[in-house]
Amino acid sequence: MNSRQKTIIRVLQLILYPIAAIMLIAFAVQFYGVLTGQAGVEILTEADSAPQTDWVAVAIVGLFWVVFLALLIEFLAREILRRHPRDGLGTPLVEIGRANRPLHFLLVVGVAPFVVGLNLILFQPDALDIDPGQISLHELMAFWLFYGIAHFLLVAFLLRAIRNRPFFVLTEKGFLYEPGDISPGLIRWGDVSEIKEAELLTGQNTYAGPTTRATLVVGLKNPEAYRQRYTPLLGLLQRLSTKFVSYQTEGPGDIVIVADDLGARYGEIRDLMLSRAKLPAGRA
């Protein structure tokens, strides 16, 4: 972990620790009120009032809404407007796919109960003893967020299982990398300016705190040309992501390929990419 990554962690701690402390204090005060019987008076006096809006929660859920809408709009643009980033790939030299097709349908089966449950909440609130009038704004936003995500994942996982397309393709023309089924399409070798091996921050290991993961980071000569292939909102998020990666690598940040996704073929693919792009090996 380099000095810049440690700085990022310290900044996040300065932001998140005070928020966590405030939430803990608020919980302690409310819990103390329950123990002393003071909370009961508050419940009686506010029982018939409108639900209170937690604006901090609204802001947090709103950020998730921005990310979800960016991915949803990009997905709809590809599927409905028939944008095909896989066109013109050429003859594949290397292809890496996902697990066996039967395993793909397990994701569909796993999401289906959530879709059914959310629709029961929406269409049968009386059967579940839910009073829509007592739902606050942030709770309503969170419900529709989960509702949208569940249905989005159901459709996306179903299409992925049926199509069973490789998420990484390397050809004489360039390479395609779309682990989440969204990408700017074929990256041509002539447009690659730099490739570096780098350890980037990840929050996947929650219990151990922030850790790093091995990646190949690709820099482009004209990243804006590829960024324009995204819808505007996703393009904006991609710009922010690029700045975050570039700060860590002190160099490229346009395309990030996770080494674990390539499995045992990582070394082979790294060498092929460097040779096709005519670049020396580099490490951040």
N, C-alpha and C positions, 0 to 999 in steps of 0.2 A: 504494500500500500504506500503510494508516494505522498509527498507533502501536500499536494493539492487535494487529494482525496481525504486526507486527514482534516484539512481545512473545511471541506464540505461537511464532514461529519460533525465538526465542532459547531458550525453554523446551524445545522439542523438541531443539534442538542440545545443551543441557545433559544431556538424557536419552540421546540416541542416540549422541553422540560417545564417551562413556566405554564404552558397550557395544561399539561398533565397535573401539575401542582394545583392549579385553580380548580380543575375538575375533581381532584381528590378532596380539596377543602370543602367544595360545595356538597359533595357526597357526605362528608363527615358532619357538616352542619345539619343536613337533612336527616341523617341517621340519628343524630343527637336529639333532634326534634321529635322523632318517632319514640325514642326511649323516654323522653320527659313528658310525652303526651301533647306537646305543643303543635305537632304536625296535624293532629286530628282536627283542631280548630280551623287550621288553614284549609284542610280538605272540605270541611263542612261549609265554609264561607265561599269556596271557589268551585263547588261541585256543579253549579248550574252556569258557570261562566264559560266563555269561549276558551278553547285550548290555547295555551301560551306558545308563542313562536320563539324558538331558539335560533337566533340569527347567526351564531357561530356554526351551528349544525347546517343551516341553510347554505352558508358559504362553502362548507366542506362538501356537502352533497352536490352543490352547484358545480364544483370543479370536476367531480366524477361525471356529471351530466355533459360537460364540455368534451371530455375524452370519449365518452360513449357516443355522442352525436357525431363526432369526427369520424369514428370507425364505422358507424352505421351509414352515414352519407356516402363514405367511400365504397362501402360494400354495395349499396344500392346503385351507385353510379356504375360499378363494374358489372353487376348482374342485370340491371334493367337497361342501361345505355349500351351494354355489350362492349365495354372496354376490355380488350384482351391483352394484358401485359406479356402473355406468353407467345404472342405472334412473333415470327421471325427469329426464333432462337437458333436455328441451324441444327446440325447433327450433334446430338449430345455425346460428350466424351466421358462425363461423370454424371450420374443421377443418384440422388439419395432421397428415398421415400420414407414414409412413416411406417408404423407397425402394420401387421397383417390386417386386411380389411375387416374381418369379424370383430377385431378389437376396436375399430373405429366406431362401430355401432353401440359399443358399451357407453361411449360418451353421450350418444343420443338417449339411450335408456337412462343414464344418470341425470340428465337435465329434465326429462319428461315429467317426473314427479313434482318438480318445482313449478313447471308450467301449469300443471293441473291444480296445484295448491293455490297459486296466485290467481288463477281464474275463479276458483271457488271463493276466494276473498272478495274478488271484484263483483261476481254475479250472485253470490249467495251470502252477503254479509249478515243477514238476519239469522241464518242457520248457524253461523259461527259466533253469534252474539257480539257483533261489531257495530258500534255506533259511528257512522260517518261524520256526524256533527262534532265528535270529540277527537277528531284527527287534526293535528297541527300541520302547519305548512311544511316543515322539514320532514315530518313523517309521510306526508302525501308525496313529496318529491322523492323520498327514498323508495316508497312503494312502486311508483311508476318507473323509477330507475331499475329496480330489480325486475319488474314486469318486462320492461323492454330488453334488458340484458338476457333474461331467461329465454324469451322467444327468439331473440337474435342468435343466441348460441345454439338453440335447437335447429334452426334453419341452417346455420353455418356448419355445424357438425354433421348434419344429414347430407349436405352437398359434398362435404369433404369425404365422407364415407363412400358415397356413390361414385365420385370422380376418381378418388384414390390417386391423385397426382403427386409427383415428387416435389418437395419443397426447395430442393437445391438442384440446379442444373448448370453444368459447366460445358461450354462449347468453344469452338474456335473463334466465335464472334465475341463472346463475353460470358457473363454468368447471371443467373437468376437466383435470388434468395428470398423466400417468402414463408417463413415458419408460421406466421399468423394469417396466411392467405391474402396478405396485402403487401404490395411492393410497387416500386416504380417501374418494374419490368426488367428487360434485359439491360445489364450494365456492360457497355462495350469496353473492350480492353484499351482502346485508344483514348477513352475518356478517364481512365484511372491515372491519378497522379502519384499516389502513394499507398502502400499497404504496410501496416504495422501490427505486430503482435502486442497486445496490451491487456493488462489486468484491469477490468472496470468494476466499479462498485455495484453491488447487488444486495437487495434486501430479502432474498429468498430464504436465507437461514435466519429465521426470526429469533430463535432462542440464543444464538451466538452473537446477535447484533449484525451490523453491516459487515459484509465480507466482499471479496473480489472474485471474479470469474474470468477465465482465459477467453480472449476474443481475437478475431482478426478485424482490424478497423481499416476501412477503405476510404481514401480521400479522392475526390473527383475534381477534374479541371474546371468543369462548369456545373456545380451542383444544382444551380437554379433551374437548368434545363430539365433535370430529372424531377426536381421538386414540383415543377409545373404539371407533372402527370398526376399528382394527387389533387383531390378536391381542396378548395381554399382553407378550410378549417384544419384538415389533417396536415396540409402543408405548413401551416403556422406552428402546429405542435411539433412537426418534424424539424423545423428551424430551431426551436427551443431545445429539442433533444440533441441536435447536432452541436450546439454551443456547450451543452453540459458534457458531452463526450469529448469534444475538442479541448475543453479546460483540463480534463483528466489526462489526456494523451499529450497535450502541448503540441498538437499537430492535427491529423485527420480526424473526422468524426461523422462523415456523411453516411456510410453504411457500416453497420456492426454485425458481424457474423459470430455467433456463439460457438466456441470450439466444441462444446459437448454435443451440439446438434449434429456435427459431422462425425462423431464417434471415432472409431479406429482409423478412419480415412482422413483425419484432420491434417496430418503431416503431408500426405500425398497431395491433398487439395491445396494446401498452403503453397507448396512448391510449384504446382501447376499454375496457380494464379500469379505468382511472382514471375515465372518464366513467360507466361502469355502476355503479361503487362510489361515485360522487359524491365523489371524493377529489382533492385538489390533487397535482400532481407533487412527488415527493420524491426526494432522493438521499442515500445514506449517506456 
